[in-house]
Amino acid sequence: MRFRAKIVDLACLNHFSRIINTIAKLAKTCILRLTVCKLYFILSDKVANGGASMWCELSQGNFFDEFQMDGVAAEHNEIYLELVPENLSRALKTAQSAKAVKIKLSNKHCPCLRVAVELPSLSSSSRIVTHDIPVGVIPRRMWNDFREPSVPDFDVSIYLPVLKTMKSVVEKMKNLSNFIVIEANLNGEMNLKIETDLVSVTTHFKDLGNPPWASEDGCQSSARGRDLESMAEACIDIKKLQQLLAGQQVNPTKALCNIVHKRIVHFILLHEEGSLQYFIPAIA
Amino acid sequence: LSRIGDELYLEPTESGLSLRAVNSSRSAFASFLFAPLFFQLYEPGSAGPDTELFRCKVHMKSFLGIFRSLPSLEKSVGKCLILLKPRASRLVLQLHCKYGVTKTHNLAFQECERLQAVFDTQRCTSRLCAPARLLADAVVHFPPTLAEVTLGIGPSGKISLRNYVEDEAEPSKTMVTELWLAEDEFQSVAVAPGSHITFCLKEFRGLLSFAEASNLPLTIHFDEPGRPVIFTLDDTVLEVHLVLATLSDLESNSQSPSTNGVSHLPALSDEFADDLESYMAAMETNEGGSEGPPSPTFPLRTPQPAESEPEEEEEGAVPGTPPHKKFRSLFFGSVMTPGRPGLATTQEVLAEDSDGE
């Protein structure tokens, strides 16, 4: 089992760091899945996360100049590692002017991801900073726990408003309440609502547009034949929503959410370099 | 100085005004000596045959409060007068500002004993001198919350900085950051290969930002683990010393420094090359042999509890935060004469709390 990768381009390094920063805000510990073409950051819906789960998929070619991976076995050419993304985020934080960043799976005293950053220095040789990030190797038998979650059978799918606006609204609401209700309909309308003993606040968004989902096997999804005005809603932990929005430093190409009435909200953020899906369950 | 202690000690001497501070666990001490030339007027007072020059301590916060906003001070204050009035029990700071405005601050002070950590830079076996910028650039890679850092010299002479991981922390859970600096980045290097010391980053960072702001090179004097590390800045009118306790390494007491537990690192430093490629290749060739039980690269140990207990009782000082109990092999002690060899390795008596000379 081997893994080595190298980033040389500063813009790629910058993008990669930003994505890691986003992941670090959403998950304290997560799974990094490496395949020949892609990297995945996975958080499965354990109780520890308050039931939230995350699936982030990145094409390695978008970031790495070199990427070599030999999985656990020939027919299972993948590696699953458990790590603390905050560590990776910290390691990359001071690397933003680096000449090169190399990441390697190593096992000196215990398995780690060794991030070696080569920085320019005034002396004849470069400054090299290494960060050994401890990782846990996930055995093959547990890989099934981390499969890509399927898109839920949603009631409403809608594009999100400009994330910056949504973020500032949610941040203000967070001061007033721990829970927020997201409701939306197939007419491009979305409301964000909070309600406490003293006050209730609703922010209305309209003309957002609804993504067209082609039904895969021709059968009706619950979104079909649905009254356009009828709202599907879910009450979720506002902190989770705020974390998701706070992590978005760059506007995604597409941002949408799928709401299963009173069950779960599924956010999908598509960037050029990859996609991020985040599931927040509704509070009972 | 405020990063070190809550009280500011003012000690006028013939050679200038000395401002000092010590932290609650007595493991960090700093002094800034301003030569008489630094001031427009300097009158230390007169010492009689039986009396010394008056000295006192004030609350750090009160003193700092007077100089709260530096930019506006620079614009409005013409002169600052510091006057010690022993009989009135007041330290007077008078700011003469523009437009005839005079702000007078009267601070209450406490008389105090001479605060002096005993240290001798001449006795240190190793010395490094570098522009503050170099060290600041190095330290930035460590998280702001990091408590301790280990400074080490590899066998090929490269200087390394590494975050210190406590023995109690699980090595498999803690991220380790390490970086190397080349000899030619320093202004002078006189070190013993294989030597290393571990000290607290917080107080050092404070000195580093001062050094960077004043554009002065920083000299690091150190010796064996357990003996204090001394950072100095020198200028024509200013002499700065920061003395920090270092983590003592019991192994070093019996072994010579060259065999001092620096087992895994040298193999790497030997093959250390200037660029990333060969460095990573070198890592690979060393990887196969991870011999022996897993242990941190610098197997530092804490002083055994038995040895430090007597200190604690006599000292009566509750270790503050940070550093924690491991830095109990400290350099301030109560009444003990420096000549007692038995305790030399575990406790450095560098200042005597008792009164009188």
Interface residues (C-beta under 8 A of the other chain):
Chain A: R4 V84 N87 R90 A91 T94 K99 A100 K102 K104 S106 N107 K108 H109 C110 R114 A116 E118 S121 L122 S123 S124 S125 S126 R127 I128 V129 T130 H131 D132 I133 P134
Chain B: L134 D137 A138 V140 H141 P143 P171 S172 K173 T174 M175 V176 T177 E178 L179 W180 L181 A182 D184 E185 H264 D274 D275 L276 Y279 M280 M283 E287 S290 P294 S295 P296
